[in-house]
Amino acid sequence: SELFAEVFGAEKGAHARSAFGVAQIPMGCCVEIELIAEVG
């Protein structure tokens, strides 16, 4: 959160969070990170 605000500014660095439950993430990963970004 703080990194996005510092890099992109307070307005463009604001973001939403999502959470979902799964029994197991593929390839034995312990966390999944999702990012949707608009460049331009």
C-alpha positions as CSV (number, residue, x, y, z in Angstrom):
1,S,0.0,0.0,0.0
2,E,2.6,2.5,1.0
3,L,4.9,1.5,-1.8
4,F,2.2,1.9,-4.5
5,A,1.3,5.4,-3.0
6,E,5.0,6.4,-3.0
7,V,5.7,5.2,-6.5
8,F,2.5,6.2,-8.3
9,G,1.3,9.1,-6.0
10,A,-1.6,9.0,-3.5
11,E,-4.4,9.1,-6.1
12,K,-3.1,6.6,-8.6
13,G,-1.5,4.5,-5.9
14,A,-4.9,3.8,-4.3
15,H,-6.0,0.2,-4.8
16,A,-8.5,-2.4,-3.8
17,R,-7.9,-5.7,-2.2
18,S,-9.4,-9.1,-2.8
19,A,-9.3,-12.3,-0.9
20,F,-10.4,-15.8,-1.7
21,G,-10.2,-19.2,-0.1
22,V,-8.8,-22.3,-1.7
23,A,-7.9,-25.7,-0.5
24,Q,-4.5,-25.7,-2.2
25,I,-2.7,-23.2,-4.5
26,P,-1.1,-24.8,-7.6
27,M,2.6,-25.8,-7.5
28,G,2.8,-25.9,-3.7
29,C,2.8,-22.1,-3.4
30,C,2.0,-20.6,0.0
31,V,0.7,-17.3,-1.4
32,E,-0.9,-16.0,-4.6
33,I,-0.5,-12.3,-5.6
34,E,-2.7,-10.7,-8.2
35,L,-2.1,-7.3,-9.8
36,I,-4.1,-5.5,-12.4
37,A,-2.4,-2.3,-13.7
38,E,-3.1,0.3,-16.3
39,V,-0.1,1.9,-18.0
40,G,-0.4,5.0,-20.0
